[in-house]
Amino acid sequence: MNKKTISKINLFFSGLLGRMEENRDFFKDITIQFKSGTKIFPAKITQNDTITLDYQAVKRETDKNGLWDILAEEFLKYDEAKIIYTERGAKIVIDANDKKVNMRHEDAVEAAPQTSVVQTGREYVVNPALAKELLTEIGILAKNGKIKNDKIRKYNQIDYFVELMGGVLKEIGERDEYVILDAACGKSYLSFVLNFYLREILKKKCRFIGVDYSKTVIDASKRMAKNLGYNNMEFIQEDLTTWTPNVRPDIVVSLHACDTATDMALGLGIRSQSRAIVSVPCCHKDILKQYSYEPFEPIMKYGILKARLADTLTDGIRAAYLESMGYKVSMIEYISPLETPKNIMIRAVYTGKKSAKAKEDYENLKKILHVEPAIERFLKEKHGFKITMGEEHDYGC
Ligand SMILES: C[S@@+](CC[C@H](N)C(=O)[O-])C[C@H]1O[C@@H](n2cnc3c(N)ncnc32)[C@H](O)[C@@H]1O
């Protein structure tokens, strides 16, 4: 190609490099196909701390200027070139030869094949066909592109969870970058799918912090994020009881954190001043072990009924505590009990208005049920937290 063509390519290409830097978290790679007759010579550009050019079996570390110097020399040697810039959710293609230099945008998200309309009959919010690379990496999809049988329920739960996040996002309002904290993240299925939803479907900038005290699941989550090139996700091996993030989360999410781990997740949301907390609790043992209520003795003598009542009491007590801490709470059955009996979702959005009524209700519940709820216990013992009325926290909402 001649110098005039190459200077046109340079104009487009420097725009791409600017975008690569700006969208560091989203950027995947730039590939170049140098063409001479019918032969194609590929090159690949990736970015970590420096820019790496992988060309003719040699990997070279360079910067933007150095990269262009090498490429400009190469363009001179070939008749045509195709440059493909890929970031999550977007693809830009430049076709260049001495007759024309064209740039066009393509949607990097493939069209969903018909087969992706779901095993449950419900249309997924994060359609597995669109998120194929992600769902294969995290072990939800089998090689044939179908959801693995033993993962269908899990995926359904996650997808419903993700769907309901739409309302929460609206309530907390537009943010430059959403910081989402997944408390008791396990293998972080929820975070990975939510990240895809925010970045690739809603096109929002976001950052994820997954916390779990199990090294195995944290190592697995880190590995999957690395394989997927998700630089905006970090995973931390810590105990929720004591760990405090160094950033104010926009949303603390928690899916099936066992027993009091849910209380710790809610507590973490409160003490880190999260703008919203969305939690689907798991088993409820703490209140079950403690509570008694004489008028209900004829019911509670049946163990199963005492346990079911304890589930409801536990979440009701959690809600009163959250309200007393300035959160507006809603409680929904977020998925059919056929998918999971652990199907109550607690959604709490920070309003800054601490409710005196909720504090009174909460204290009354404690008294009549003879309980010391875990949520308050942990906050008091580990973090010196008290419910104080009339004193507003400056949460900068
Ligand atoms: C049932 S798993 C759920 C994992 C994940 N949220 C999901 O839905 O797949 C519960 C997770 O809570 C974690 N966990 C329990 N107590 C914890 C604590 N105090 N601190 C951090 N992680 C905890 C466990 O290690 C486990 O990974």
The ligand as an ORCA input file, in Angstrom:
! r2SCAN-3c Opt
* xyz 0 1
  C     -24.096    -21.901     49.213
  S     -22.637    -21.043     48.770
  C     -23.300    -19.833     47.684
  C     -22.264    -19.303     46.746
  C     -22.755    -18.365     45.654
  N     -23.264    -17.135     46.178
  C     -23.744    -19.044     44.767
  O     -24.927    -18.695     44.798
  O     -23.345    -19.932     44.007
  C     -22.272    -20.124     50.223
  C     -20.880    -19.481     50.221
  O     -20.760    -18.688     51.403
  C     -19.404    -18.694     51.787
  N     -19.336    -18.187     53.170
  C     -20.034    -18.628     54.245
  N     -19.727    -17.915     55.341
  C     -18.826    -16.977     54.949
  C     -18.124    -15.925     55.618
  N     -18.282    -15.719     56.922
  N     -17.281    -15.163     54.923
  C     -17.091    -15.378     53.593
  N     -17.716    -16.364     52.903
  C     -18.570    -17.154     53.574
  C     -18.993    -20.133     51.565
  O     -17.588    -20.307     51.476
  C     -19.722    -20.470     50.259
  O     -18.897    -20.274     49.139
*
